[in-house]
Amino acid sequence: MSTKMGFWRWALASAAILIATGTAGAHVIDPTGVTTDEPTAIVLYPRLKVDLNACQGGFCSLTPDVACTGNSDCQPRCDGTCNLDGSACTSNSDCPGAAVDTIVQLTNTSEFLTKVHCFYTNTNSHCSNSPSTICTDADFRTVCPLGGLCVPGWQETDFRLTLTKRQPISWSVNDGLPSLPLATIPGQGSPPQFNEGNIPAAPEVPFTGELLCVEVDTATELPTDRNDYKGEASTIKTIASQIDANKYNAIGIKAIEGAQDGNPNVLNIGGPNAEYGVFNDQVDPPRFGGCPNVLTLNHFFDGADVITHDGNVEGKVTSELTLVPCQNDYLNQTANGNITTIQFLIFNEFEQRFSTSTKLNCYKEIQLSDIDTLPGPAGNNFSIFSAGVQGTLTGMSRLRSVAGPNLDGYDGRTILALLTENWASGVCGADATSSGGYPEYPADQLCFTDDDCFRGTCQHAGSSTTSSNVQFQGSRDQGDQIIIPLP
Amino acid sequence: MSKALGMRCVWGLCGVLVCVLALASVTRAEVSTDVSGSVLVFPKVLWTGPMTLGEPSRDTVIEISNTSNNLVHAHCFYVNAQRVNGVPLWQITDFTIWLTRQQPTHWVASQGRSVNPSDSFGTDGAGLDPGAIPPVPFGFEGELKCVQIDASGTPFGGNNLKGEALIRSDDGDVSKANAIAILANPDLVPGDPSNILRLDNSVLNDGEYNSCPNTWMLDHFVDGATNPVIEEHNEAWCSDDECPIRTYLTLVPCTQDFENVSPATVTVQFAIVNELEQVFSASTTVDCYSTFRLADVDAPTGKCSGDGDTCLSDYDCIQSSDGFCEKASVFSLGNLGSSTAFTRITPVDVDGGVLAVAEEVHYNNNNPDDTQTTNRAWAAWNPQATGNRYDATLDSPNGPVVDVITIPQGF
């Protein structure tokens, strides 16, 4: 036996013994260029929502018990009683309204005047035979005229603004911000700094979409290598006396200092000519890691009946996933040149493994159970994301998008995501007494609809939501590109 | 030993070294909510017990997953910081969990989780029970910390744990935040002695666990800011602008001594910038655990917006239908003059770091009576961070500051 042969045999045997006797192999941290923990050069808000209780398919979107023929039927009005909840009134101002809006927060964490170039993307789908009607894959059969299909949309609107030293701003997506706080009065610095620019209102209501902001040079408006921005989005729902709020951090992509090349409208995230990402010396050869290779999320399975409060409160939960591609072409108005396949690996609490897959073009907002069943509630109980199928309440899913052919190093087709949970917040019980609009508490069973109640009906049917950032694992050889129009 | 055998041993050891290096990881110098780690910190865990008038009961659901393909063990510590006569208990209850490869698990703070193989399919306890997890007592308010260990109970730097905490009110409201993961440097964990976890890994130092952040960055609504969505679209439930937003911050010191049950104290400074770029400041001291409304930092009392009576919290006013407790704080709308602000939270030089989670509560003016509780919605999120304590205090007179987590020795 040669010495070399001996080496490999001994090495393999020793490694096998080491792994077998060790408690666990060390987990390789393969850093990604994406974070929600730190300020970055690119911030992405993947989920923005505006709904002012529009009339859709003959019913108001947020108060579906109210029939309508137009949007005005869904706005608060006193007709002896309030039109939306039937409460007593003497004028329109006595009547409660209903709305969902997102408040965006954006902050310059640096001591310098900075500028961002931001892109709103309207991802509403519209009926093929009624272009002004907004639809989804689940409801297009009822909201579109007969024979119409639901055509996905991806319409971008961009704007620029400056922020002074450590300045935070906030705005409503529905209203925008026509005038920034320091547009006309000076900031505290010397020389004083001013805000420039304004923020447009949502281009369409109801609005579903995303916002991406890229830090640019204040003078040339070309992308810079600074990491100064952080952000959050709060989605607030108010329907009569009901209130709901959730908040998440914007997803950031870090710029690499000194890496900006001579092609400023193409932002290379990871890949061979990386301008954005983090250095990864855990691979051979070392490279800059861009968007994450795998997303991991802990979630409740759809329909999980979660009991809390020492056994006194129970209610169900469903989850939605918002998926966006890491690559965008704002110049040619295409989100994702190639449709991305996403592979899911799902583990339940028995350590049993399931898998499924879906496709992502521009933007996808989907209930977990709809990933492997038809859109809408039909079939959800047969999904592998259903608590009834899995048998446990929680699971962990790993999402891996499939990269394209490696021609120029920039077809990584990676994705980013946000998890939103909808928890039942109505109260079951025929004995619930209503006083001032609210049922008697404590209640032991929470509900979305009457179907969730073992006894009585669902009072104040509704949901409470949370949004949480998913986690990242690793990076990949290929990068992604965001292409922006230059000034 | 023959020469040939000696050569084999040498080559074999080299091979082992190569394999170990290939398996070992290099960690980023940070704590993170984006990746898995070796110490998981859930800074805010609540089980308030039954509701009181005008104050919904809140309970916490913990989710933890093993992100690796190996069996993972964790030693977890509940820290009960419930205040009795104004003094935090700082009582520790610990337990151990085991998670098989990629296994997720969950439990409810008020109920714990027993080991019961006969749990019915689809019920709360279904799945491979991770171990016996005790329930927390009524009134529990504190943190949960889980340290990855090996089968012998020695800390292990595998960086395989991720988690989330969801707080649910009995009216159905929910808020959720990621657990904070402290990453280990597997080359140096466990240290000596193994029960002392030094948080001294940084850009400038090869240490055991990543150092805590130097500065937390918090974007928040200012205290008392009127909820813009309710005000504009549902005015009937925001009459007299009585639909305020409050921000609550929870801070726990990075240094903890579970062996001697000795709580740490950290003084933190707040630098607040409003939308007009005006700068304000405040400070407070965190004694083992602190969760507070931002306005409480410098304004312990306020006045009810309804009748002007003195109040400590919104609860004092809500239960008597007298509006909300407005405070003359540096964090309040009256002082800052803009609806949002950016606050940086930094410990003083001689102190260790803190870990943070934020929660904001959105009120409407639904005056609760004895049958009502829901006039609010909570939303939690993870503040961002920059720098680390080790490097930031390197040049301090007694620096660098190294936070230490001491877990009980085995016996």
Contacts between the chains, C-beta under 8 A, distances in Angstrom:
chain1	res1	chain2	res2	distance
A	3	B	7	6.1
A	3	B	11	7.1
A	6	B	4	7.8
A	6	B	7	7.0
A	6	B	8	4.8
A	6	B	11	6.1
A	7	B	8	7.7
A	7	B	11	3.7
A	7	B	12	7.4
A	7	B	14	7.4
A	7	B	15	6.4
A	8	B	15	7.4
A	10	B	8	5.2
A	10	B	9	7.5
A	10	B	11	5.6
A	10	B	12	3.2
A	10	B	15	5.9
A	11	B	11	6.9
A	11	B	12	6.1
A	11	B	14	7.2
A	11	B	15	2.2
A	11	B	16	6.9
A	11	B	18	6.9
A	11	B	19	7.0
A	12	B	15	7.2
A	13	B	12	7.4
A	14	B	12	4.9
A	14	B	13	7.5
A	14	B	15	5.7
A	14	B	16	4.4
A	14	B	19	7.5
A	15	B	15	6.5
A	15	B	16	6.3
A	15	B	19	4.0
A	18	B	16	6.1
A	18	B	19	6.5
A	18	B	20	7.2
A	23	B	70	7.5
A	23	B	71	7.6
A	23	B	73	7.2
A	23	B	150	3.4
A	23	B	151	5.3
A	23	B	152	7.8
A	23	B	156	5.8
A	23	B	158	7.9
A	24	B	68	6.2
A	24	B	70	3.5
A	24	B	71	6.5
A	24	B	72	6.1
A	24	B	150	7.3
A	24	B	156	6.9
A	24	B	158	5.1
A	24	B	160	6.9
A	25	B	23	5.2
A	25	B	68	7.3
A	25	B	69	7.9
A	25	B	70	5.7
A	25	B	158	7.7
A	26	B	23	4.7
A	26	B	24	5.1
A	26	B	25	5.5
A	26	B	157	6.9
A	26	B	158	5.9
A	26	B	159	7.7
A	26	B	186	4.3
A	27	B	25	6.1
A	27	B	36	7.1
A	27	B	67	7.1
A	27	B	68	5.2
A	27	B	158	5.2
A	27	B	159	4.7
A	27	B	160	5.1
A	28	B	23	7.2
A	28	B	25	4.8
A	29	B	25	4.5
A	29	B	26	6.8
A	29	B	27	5.7
A	29	B	28	7.0
A	29	B	35	6.6
A	29	B	159	6.0
A	29	B	183	6.9
A	31	B	28	5.8
A	32	B	34	7.9
A	34	B	34	7.6
A	35	B	32	7.8
A	35	B	34	5.5
A	36	B	33	6.5
A	36	B	34	5.7
A	36	B	382	7.1
A	36	B	384	7.4
A	37	B	30	6.8
A	37	B	31	7.9
A	37	B	32	5.5
A	37	B	33	6.0
A	37	B	34	5.8
A	37	B	382	7.4
A	37	B	384	5.5
A	37	B	385	6.1
A	38	B	30	7.8
A	38	B	384	5.9
A	38	B	385	6.9
A	38	B	386	6.3
A	39	B	217	7.4
A	39	B	384	6.8
A	39	B	386	6.9
A	52	B	233	6.6
A	76	B	234	7.9
A	76	B	236	7.1
A	93	B	235	6.3
A	93	B	236	6.7
A	94	B	236	6.1
A	95	B	236	6.0
A	96	B	234	5.6
A	96	B	236	4.6
A	96	B	237	5.9
A	97	B	233	4.9
A	97	B	234	4.3
A	97	B	235	7.2
A	97	B	236	7.1
A	98	B	233	7.3
A	98	B	234	6.9
A	99	B	229	6.0
A	99	B	232	7.5
A	99	B	233	3.4
A	99	B	234	6.5
A	100	B	229	7.7
A	101	B	228	7.6
A	101	B	229	4.5
A	101	B	232	7.8
A	101	B	233	7.2
A	103	B	228	6.4
A	103	B	229	7.3
A	105	B	219	4.6
A	105	B	340	5.7
A	107	B	217	7.7
A	107	B	219	5.2
A	107	B	342	4.7
A	109	B	217	6.1
A	109	B	342	7.5
A	109	B	386	7.4
A	164	B	277	4.9
A	165	B	273	8.0
A	165	B	277	6.0
A	166	B	273	4.5
A	166	B	277	7.0
A	166	B	279	7.8
A	166	B	342	6.0
A	167	B	273	6.6
A	167	B	275	6.5
A	167	B	277	5.0
A	167	B	342	7.4
A	168	B	219	5.7
A	168	B	273	6.6
A	168	B	274	7.5
A	168	B	275	5.9
A	168	B	340	5.2
A	168	B	341	6.0
A	168	B	342	3.9
A	169	B	275	5.6
A	169	B	340	7.2
A	170	B	221	7.9
A	170	B	275	7.5
A	170	B	339	6.0
A	170	B	340	4.1
A	172	B	228	5.6
A	172	B	229	7.1
A	172	B	232	7.6
A	175	B	232	7.6
A	181	B	275	4.2
A	181	B	276	5.5
A	181	B	338	6.4
A	182	B	275	7.9
A	182	B	276	6.4
A	182	B	277	6.4
A	185	B	276	7.3
A	187	B	276	7.2
A	187	B	277	3.9
A	188	B	276	7.9
A	188	B	277	4.9
A	188	B	278	6.0
A	188	B	279	6.9
A	189	B	277	7.2
A	193	B	277	7.5
A	230	B	217	6.3
A	230	B	219	6.7
A	230	B	384	5.3
A	231	B	219	7.3
A	232	B	219	5.3
A	232	B	381	6.3
A	234	B	360	7.6
A	234	B	379	6.3
A	236	B	227	6.6
A	236	B	229	4.2
A	236	B	230	7.4
A	236	B	362	6.3
A	236	B	377	7.8
A	237	B	229	7.9
A	238	B	227	7.8
A	238	B	229	5.7
A	238	B	230	4.7
A	238	B	233	6.3
A	238	B	234	4.3
A	238	B	237	6.7
A	238	B	364	6.9
A	239	B	234	7.7
A	240	B	234	7.4
A	240	B	237	7.2
A	241	B	237	5.9
A	241	B	364	6.6
A	241	B	366	4.7
A	241	B	374	7.5
A	241	B	375	7.6
A	242	B	374	7.4
A	243	B	230	7.0
A	243	B	237	7.8
A	243	B	362	5.9
A	243	B	363	7.7
A	243	B	364	5.1
A	243	B	374	7.7
A	243	B	375	7.4
A	243	B	376	6.8
A	243	B	377	4.6
A	244	B	173	7.4
A	244	B	377	4.9
A	245	B	360	7.3
A	245	B	362	4.5
A	245	B	377	4.2
A	245	B	378	7.3
A	245	B	379	4.3
A	246	B	175	7.5
A	246	B	379	5.1
A	247	B	360	6.8
A	247	B	379	4.1
A	247	B	380	7.3
A	247	B	381	4.6
A	248	B	381	6.3
A	249	B	381	6.1
A	249	B	382	6.4
A	249	B	384	6.9
A	278	B	28	7.9
A	281	B	26	6.9
A	282	B	25	7.0
A	282	B	26	6.1
A	296	B	36	7.8
A	296	B	65	7.5
A	296	B	67	6.0
A	296	B	162	6.7
A	298	B	63	4.5
A	298	B	64	7.8
A	298	B	65	5.2
A	298	B	104	5.6
A	298	B	162	6.8
A	298	B	163	7.2
A	298	B	164	5.5
A	305	B	122	7.6
A	306	B	61	6.7
A	306	B	108	7.8
A	306	B	124	7.3
A	306	B	168	7.7
A	307	B	108	7.1
A	307	B	111	7.5
A	307	B	124	5.3
A	308	B	59	4.4
A	308	B	61	6.4
A	308	B	108	5.0
A	308	B	110	6.6
A	308	B	111	7.5
A	308	B	168	5.3
A	309	B	57	5.9
A	309	B	59	4.8
A	309	B	110	6.0
A	309	B	168	7.8
A	309	B	170	5.6
A	310	B	47	7.9
A	310	B	59	7.6
A	310	B	110	4.3
A	310	B	111	6.0
A	310	B	135	7.5
A	311	B	111	6.6
A	312	B	170	7.3
A	313	B	59	7.5
A	313	B	168	7.3
A	313	B	170	5.0
A	315	B	172	6.2
A	347	B	65	8.0
A	347	B	102	4.5
A	347	B	103	6.4
A	347	B	104	6.2
A	348	B	104	7.4
A	348	B	127	6.7
A	349	B	103	6.5
A	349	B	104	5.9
A	349	B	105	5.7
A	349	B	106	7.6
A	349	B	126	6.6
A	349	B	127	2.5
A	349	B	128	6.1
A	350	B	126	7.8
A	350	B	127	5.4
A	350	B	128	5.8
A	351	B	100	4.5
A	351	B	101	6.5
A	351	B	102	6.8
A	351	B	103	4.8
A	351	B	128	6.1
A	353	B	102	7.5
A	387	B	122	5.9
A	388	B	122	6.1
A	391	B	121	4.3
A	391	B	122	5.4
A	391	B	126	5.4
A	391	B	127	7.7
A	392	B	122	7.5
A	392	B	126	4.7
A	392	B	127	4.1
A	393	B	106	6.3
A	393	B	122	7.7
A	393	B	123	8.0
A	393	B	124	6.3
A	393	B	126	7.0
A	393	B	127	7.9
A	394	B	63	5.7
A	394	B	104	5.1
A	394	B	105	7.1
A	394	B	106	4.4
A	395	B	104	5.6
A	396	B	65	4.4
A	396	B	67	7.7
A	396	B	102	6.3
A	396	B	103	7.7
A	396	B	104	4.0
A	398	B	102	7.7
A	421	B	166	7.8
A	421	B	174	7.0
A	421	B	176	6.9
A	423	B	168	7.1
A	423	B	172	6.2
A	423	B	174	4.7
A	424	B	172	6.2
A	425	B	171	6.9
A	425	B	172	3.0
A	425	B	173	6.7
A	426	B	172	7.3
A	427	B	171	7.9
A	427	B	172	7.6
A	433	B	371	6.3
A	435	B	369	6.4
A	435	B	371	4.4
A	435	B	372	6.6
A	436	B	366	7.0
A	436	B	367	7.0
A	436	B	368	8.0
A	436	B	369	6.4
A	436	B	371	7.6
A	436	B	372	5.8
A	437	B	366	6.9
A	438	B	366	7.1
A	438	B	368	7.7
A	438	B	371	6.5
A	438	B	372	4.3
A	438	B	373	7.5
A	438	B	374	6.0
A	439	B	371	7.5
A	440	B	371	4.8
A	441	B	51	6.5
A	441	B	56	7.7
A	441	B	170	6.6
A	441	B	171	6.5
A	441	B	371	7.1
A	441	B	372	7.6
A	441	B	373	5.2
A	442	B	50	7.3
A	442	B	51	5.8
A	442	B	57	7.2
A	442	B	170	5.4
A	443	B	170	7.2
A	443	B	171	7.9
A	446	B	172	4.6
A	462	B	172	7.9
A	463	B	172	7.9
A	464	B	172	5.1
A	464	B	173	4.8
A	464	B	174	5.0
A	464	B	377	6.9
A	465	B	174	7.4
A	466	B	166	6.6
A	466	B	174	5.1
A	466	B	175	5.9
A	466	B	176	3.9
A	466	B	379	7.5
A	466	B	380	7.6
A	467	B	176	7.8
A	468	B	164	6.2
A	468	B	176	5.0
A	468	B	177	7.1
A	468	B	178	6.2
A	469	B	33	6.9
A	469	B	34	7.2
A	469	B	178	6.5
A	469	B	382	7.6
A	471	B	33	7.7
A	471	B	34	5.5
A	471	B	35	5.9
A	471	B	36	6.9
A	471	B	162	5.6
A	471	B	178	7.4
A	472	B	34	5.4
A	472	B	35	6.1
A	473	B	35	7.1
A	473	B	36	7.9
A	473	B	67	7.1
